[in-house]
């Protein structure tokens, strides 16, 4: 193969590896939050789905409505944490991927109109 084809293949491999890495990192996200009173612990995945819920023995003293609100509030904070982790991963990925899609010998910003010579 020619040097250009080798370079194209290597760049495509790096891009694919980067995509695989980001997907694996997203799949591993689990955020946990415990209510301020320690009665409820909620675990959510990177999509915000509840994947774990622990209730203390003391929750029996709460009304159904109080327990519902406590579970929802705790899971909501866990979701915020999970989504913050997702955002960080996507931000890092975007920066990395921009460098991977740039043409060899150019910077990612070389395609902007300001970077083109007149």
Buried (B, 14 or more C-beta within 10 A) or exposed (E): EEEEEEEEEEBEEBBEEBEEBBEEBBEEBBBBBBBEEEBBBBBBBBEBEEBEEEBBEEBEEBEEEEBEEBBEBBBBBBBBBBBEBBEEBBEEBEEBBEEBEBEEEEEBEEEEEEEEEE
